[in-house]
Structure formats: C-alpha cells, structure tokens
Amino acid sequence: MSSFSPLLFACLDVCVVKAIRLVQLSPLLLPHPFLTLWGGGLTRAGLLALLALTSPGGGLPGMSSFEGLQSFGVLCFHFPVYTTLLWALGMPTEQELWGWHSWERVLQGYLVTAVAWLYWSRYVSSLLLSGGRYISSLLTRAVSEGPKEGPKEGPKEGPKEGPKEDTSASLKRLMGYMRPYVGRIVSVLFLVTLSSYGEMAIPHYTGRVADWITNEDAPDAFTEAIVFMTLMTAASAVLEFVGDLIYNVTMSLVHTSVQGAVFQAVLKQEIAFFDATKTGELVSRVTTDTNDMSEALSEKLSLVMWYTARFGFLLYFMVIQSWKMTLLTCMGLPIIWFIPELTGDFHKAIAAKVQESLAKANQVATETFSCMKTVRSFANEDGETERYRRRLEDTYALNKKESLAYAASTWANSMTTMALKVCILYYGGTLVTRGDVSSGDLVSFVLYELQFASAVEAVMHYYPAVKKAIGASEKIFEYLERKPQIPPDGCLAPGNLEGRIQFKNVAFSYSGTTNESNLVLKDVSLEIKPGRVTALVGLNRSGKSTCVKLLERFYQPQAGEILLDGKPLQDYKDQYLHDKIAVVSQDCVLFARSVRENIKYGCEDASDEDMHAAARLASAHEFIMELSSGYDTDAGEKGGQVSGGQKQRIAIARALIRRPKILILDNATSDLDAENEYQVHQELLNQANDYSVLLISNKMNVVEKADHIVVLSDGIIKEEGSHEELMQEGGLYADLVKKAECGFHRKEEETNDTH
Ligand SMILES: Nc1ncnc2c1ncn2[C@@H]1O[C@H](COP(=O)(O)OP(=O)(O)OP(=O)(O)O)[C@@H](O)[C@H]1O
C-alpha cells in the first residue's frame, strides 16, 4: 500500500488550488479569468497526475486505471466545462469564475467526483461491459462463421462449456420461441406503456391539488384533478391486469413449447449421449432449468418491463417539473445505493459466519447423539455438554455482531434515503421561494422521486436475475441444438425382408477410439441366417451384448460393417429396423402402465387378438389372465408388480407383437425356472421358420439346440459350427460345456446332500 494516503493527496490538491488562486490575482492574469480557469484546471490535473503516478510505493492505488484517470478529469475539469457552458448559453458566470477555488466549491468538486466515480465504476462500466461483450460475441461469431467456402465444422462433442453469460445468444434463441406470439408481446408492451403512463396521474394531480389549495383561484380545478386522477388510476390498474394476464399466459405457452422441444431433442440423441450424461442432469434440464428460466421470464422479466416503463415516464415528468432537482436526484441515487451496499456486504459476511458457527454447533450435537453409546460408556456427558456450550458461545458472539451490523445497515439505508429527500426538499423549497417552480410542482416532484428511486432499484435488482436466468438457459439450448452423433438413418423399408444379418470385420470401442486396448470388438465377422437359430456364446464381458447394441444401431462401429439382407444397417429407416429386429434382454424394463399397454408399447394399433397371440407365444397369456385385472393389471414402477420371470415373458410378448424378422434373446429367460425356460424356448424356437433367432445365453443346455453356434472371446470369433462339431473340436466351447456340466453336477450334489 502506498504511503501516500488519499487524505494527504487531498491536502496537496487543496494546496495546488489555493496556489492557483494566488496566481489568478496576479496583475498579468487578473483580466483573463477564463484563462486561469482552464489553465488552472490543466495545471492541477498535470500536477496531481504526476504526484499520483510517481508517489512512493508505486503510485496512489487505482489512479493509473481508467476510472482513476477519469476521476482526475472530472475533478479538474467539471468546473471549467460547466462555467464555459453557462457562458455559451449567455448566463452569468461571475460567481463561478471568481469563486471556483472557494472551500464550498472544492468540497462540491470532491462530491461530484465521488458520484461520477460511483456511477462509472458500479453502473455505467458494467452496462458498457455487457454491451461490449455483446458486440465482441457478434464479431467472434462473424469471424468464426467466416468465409462460406471454409471447412465445415465437425460434429459437436456434446454440450460444450461455452461462456457462462452469453446472454445475447440465448436471448436470441429464446426470441425464436416467442416469435409465434409476437402479436401478444407487442400488445403487452403497449399495455405496459399505457398503464405506466396512467400511474403518473396520482403525483401529477396531487401537485395540481396542492396548487389549488395555495391559490384557490380555479374552483373546478380540485374536482377536475380528483376525477382525472381516479379515472386514470383505475384505467391504469385495469390495463396492468390485462397486460399481466396476457403476458403470463404467453410465457406459459413459451415454457410449454420449450419444455416439449427439449424433451424431444433429448430423446433424439444417440445412446452414447445417455451413457455419458447422468439421468438426473437430463431431468434437471428438462424440468428444473426450463422451470427456472420460465419463472425468471414470467416473473422477473415482467417486473423489469413494468419498472423500466415507469422509470422512463417518471424521469420524463421529473425533468419537465425541474431538471435541476432531477439532476440532484440522479447525483444522490448512487450514494443512497452505495452506503447501504457497503454495510450490507458487512452484514452478509457476518451472517455467513453465523451460519458456519451454527453448523459447527449442530455437528457437535449430531456427533454426540450418533455416538451416544460411546459417550455413555466413557461417562462424558458433561464433557460433550461443555463442548456444545462453547460452540453456542461462539455463535452468540457472532449473533451480537450480526445484530449490530443489521441495525447499522437498516439505519444507513433509511438515513441516506432521508438525507436525499431532505436535500431535494431543501433545494426544491429554494426553487419555490425563487419562483422557479410552483409548490404543486414540488409536491409532484417529491412524489415522482419516491417512485423513481424504487423503480431504479427494482430494475437494478431484477435485471441481473433475468440476465442470469437467460444465460443459464444456454445449456437448455445446447441440448435443443445438439445433433445426434450417429449417422442419420436411411429410407429403406422393403416390404419383403429375408432377415439375413452379416457382421463384416466389425471393430468397436465405447470410447470411440480405435486404440487396441479400448476395443471391445476387435474383428468380428459372423452371419445370422434367415429362419435359423444362431447362438452367440462366450465368457462374461466378451462382447456378446455389444454385438446386439450395434445391431440396434445404439452405437456405430469404428471399423467394418453390419449388413441386413446385404445392405448397410444405416440405409434402413430406424422405425423399420426396430420393427424388424426385436430384442429382449435380461434387464428388460416394463413401464408403470397396464400389461396391455406394455405389450402394445410402440405398436398401439395392434389388435387384442395380436396381443393374445404374442402373449401365448411368449408363454405369458395364462399367468396374465390369472393376474387381478388380467391384461389391465398395472405392471407397477419398472414392472415391480410382477415377478422377474413374468416380466421377461411380457417383454418377449412385447417384442413378438411386432412380428419381427429377427428375434434377439439376450439372456431373456434368465429369471425363469428350468421348466418354464424350457417351455418358452420350445415355443419360440418352434416358430423360428418365421424369423431368424439370435440367442445369447449362459445356459449351455439351451445353446446346444441352436442350428449354429458362434463362440466369442475377447472381441474375436474363436470358433463356430454346430454343437457336435464344436464338441469334437474340443476348444473353448467344449470347455464352456464341461464347466457348465460340472457346475450343474455340483449343484445337484449340494441339493442331494441337503436332502
Ligand atoms: N455402455 C458401456 N460403456 C462402456 N463400456 C461398456 C458399456 N457396455 C459394456 N461395456 C464394456 O464392454 C465390454 C463387453 O461388454 P458386453 O456386455 O458386451 O459383454 P457380454 O459378453 O455381453 O457380457 P455378459 O455375458 O457379462 O453380459 C465389457 O468390458 C463392458 O464393461
């Protein structure tokens, strides 16, 4: 910290001013007061700048910044500029020319400089900064959009962590959603303007009534004023009501459409996106974030709108009443905000400490209660009480400070507001005495000023909240604009599908890299022939389910290709593909709807006959009929109302109702007992002439019935052939079968032992 304190600096400044005053009295400069005024200002600025920048300790803090230099400018030149303006307007300047170095003027100069500094550093610069940010964002966008023939941007890597407060971009997108309601929004703005104008009636006509009381020259003036005031105020209230109603209904519509669009956009994303994004985050985007945004828009933006309109009218009427008093009000406002802000900051800091101290006390209590047995066994109840009491004493000491800070902050608030009002009244009174304004004008002005301060305060309070909410909506829009990172589906939907699937040298990793260590499938080539049952077996985590996920187009292989009837999978329509390839996996999920709705899921047009047929094929019809309400029984959350095996059979029926060409059973009957599993498989495999079946199962007695068996190990096809062929080969498959048999015998022995 520089040893040159601001106080010493002010003393030096006063010395400089007094020295210039002596110079002004010299016979050479006496006839040229304007020269001394401007020359003095320049000399004062030069000397002060020199002192500030060269003072020991690296100069006066803050003085080398833009705000510092600007404050110098205001301090040294506001008076020369003001006097020159008076002279240019033909007004008397004697008092200013010869009295600018008086104590009163010097102090006034410091006050003006402080106000200018406050305005600049707290309010104007932040406005300019956001304006600058907007311009720079426009420029950046213009540059990045660049020449049209430039390289196209690659697919985006998920929602990027862009600049947090790119409010303008989010606002533009939001405006896009408001476009259909532009008529309503224009009418709301019109109503806001009219209603705010109507609100000016009370202060205006109160002033007129005050004039009538003092003069009593126009007998009708009083009644006229009261009638106009009542009519305008009532009209303003009605307009405000209608405006609010239209605005809130419109914002609800905007909210609904944004929320629906976000939900739809999220559903369109590729499965890898859902793997990488937590469900909680997605739900929060769709619900909490859109709600917060819409709340900020319907509540806070509406307040900003109303108060801005009021602010405009109040300023206009205040300037009309007296521009001098308006100037005084505008000068006083930053002071009445700044002082409570300072005390408020102190109060907030203490309040945070109180919270912290309370949390510590609570921690002692929680710890003691949760370890009560230990406390009792050491007979340390008094020790713990003492510990808790010490914590509470800390909190009490902080509470005392907080009360003091709160009282000081409230006192500062009311004192500064009162001081401004007294100043305005005093100054207004002088103007009334001089005959510059009528007493009614002063009354109107004071009433305007009361509303003006709160309007400015409200705009300043709510505007950042609106900006923040709009900025926070950026994430929502990132989801809305995100393109799924999987090639778009094609348009093939042939009426006649054979159902032949070929994997050709497929390599795949979940991370998207082709790094050998990350590859789950390294080089997989296999064929699922139409009308036949193909089994895919292998150790755990060998990549069997991954093959299924690729078939469902949840992910895209990094190398190789997957063909359906000789055509790449991505050439088919997604809807068609999911109709033709039905997958039932071990962790199949039912929705909290009726069994009927679950079986007909995505296939709502299917008839009840189709549903019964599918359920019979899945060996599910009989147990469904035994449920309390048959097909109308609620399956419960995630199918919690039915057993695991029943859930799997309903899921198989759900797959079969689409009459698929390829049926994939990925451990789909794992929750069934041996007898039921056998029955389900018999039913399904008997129909295999209608569809191709890909069977993934750890149960080798099920697998051995397949026409063709493919053995996958560590992402590579190790063996393939019929059960007999593979057993003869004596490789991995034979090993798996032996192990399974061993396990089965051990289980059997254990069961016999227990008997
Ligand atoms: N969504 C995913 N993201 C990242 N890695 C995954 C994902 N799903 C599976 N894996 C990994 O891929 C590998 C193969 O898993 P996969 O489920 O295909 O094997 P599996 O042969 O079907 O195993 P299991 O018989 O145990 O079901 C495993 O190492 C697994 O951890």
The ligand as a Tripos MOL2 file, in Angstrom:
@<TRIPOS>MOLECULE
LIG
   31    33     1     0     0
SMALL
NO_CHARGES

@<TRIPOS>ATOM
      1 N1        -22.0770  -48.5800  -22.1480 N.pl3     1 LIG1
      2 C1        -20.8520  -49.0350  -21.9820 C.ar      1 LIG1
      3 N2        -19.8300  -48.1720  -21.8660 N.ar      1 LIG1
      4 C2        -18.5600  -48.5970  -21.7050 C.ar      1 LIG1
      5 N3        -18.2170  -49.8930  -21.6660 N.ar      1 LIG1
      6 C3        -19.1820  -50.8190  -21.7640 C.ar      1 LIG1
      7 C4        -20.5600  -50.4350  -21.9350 C.ar      1 LIG1
      8 N4        -21.2980  -51.5660  -22.0150 N.ar      1 LIG1
      9 C5        -20.4360  -52.6000  -21.9080 C.ar      1 LIG1
     10 N5        -19.1810  -52.1520  -21.7570 N.ar      1 LIG1
     11 C6        -17.9650  -52.9670  -21.6500 C.3       1 LIG1
     12 O1        -17.8270  -53.7320  -22.8260 O.3       1 LIG1
     13 C7        -17.3120  -54.9920  -22.5190 C.3       1 LIG1
     14 C8        -18.2040  -56.0560  -23.1470 C.3       1 LIG1
     15 O2        -19.4580  -55.9880  -22.5160 O.3       1 LIG1
     16 P1        -20.7060  -56.8540  -23.0180 P.3       1 LIG1
     17 O3        -21.8540  -56.5020  -22.1300 O.co2     1 LIG1
     18 O4        -20.8720  -56.6800  -24.4640 O.co2     1 LIG1
     19 O5        -20.1960  -58.2970  -22.7140 O.3       1 LIG1
     20 P2        -21.0420  -59.6380  -22.6090 P.3       1 LIG1
     21 O6        -20.2350  -60.6580  -23.2930 O.co2     1 LIG1
     22 O7        -22.4240  -59.4260  -23.0770 O.co2     1 LIG1
     23 O8        -21.0030  -59.8580  -21.0380 O.3       1 LIG1
     24 P3        -22.0660  -60.6220  -20.1100 P.3       1 LIG1
     25 O9        -22.0790  -62.0640  -20.5170 O.co2     1 LIG1
     26 O10       -21.4890  -60.4400  -18.7410 O.co2     1 LIG1
     27 O11       -23.3680  -59.9340  -20.2830 O.co2     1 LIG1
     28 C9        -17.2200  -55.1060  -21.0110 C.3       1 LIG1
     29 O12       -15.8800  -54.8860  -20.6300 O.3       1 LIG1
     30 C10       -18.1020  -53.9790  -20.5210 C.3       1 LIG1
     31 O13       -17.5760  -53.4430  -19.3250 O.3       1 LIG1
@<TRIPOS>BOND
     1     1     2 1
     2     2     3 ar
     3     2     7 ar
     4     3     4 ar
     5     4     5 ar
     6     5     6 ar
     7     6     7 ar
     8     6    10 ar
     9     7     8 ar
    10     8     9 ar
    11     9    10 ar
    12    10    11 1
    13    11    12 1
    14    11    30 1
    15    12    13 1
    16    13    14 1
    17    13    28 1
    18    14    15 1
    19    15    16 1
    20    16    17 2
    21    16    18 1
    22    16    19 1
    23    19    20 1
    24    20    21 2
    25    20    22 1
    26    20    23 1
    27    23    24 1
    28    24    25 2
    29    24    26 1
    30    24    27 1
    31    28    29 1
    32    28    30 1
    33    30    31 1
@<TRIPOS>SUBSTRUCTURE
     1 LIG1         1 GROUP 0 **** ****
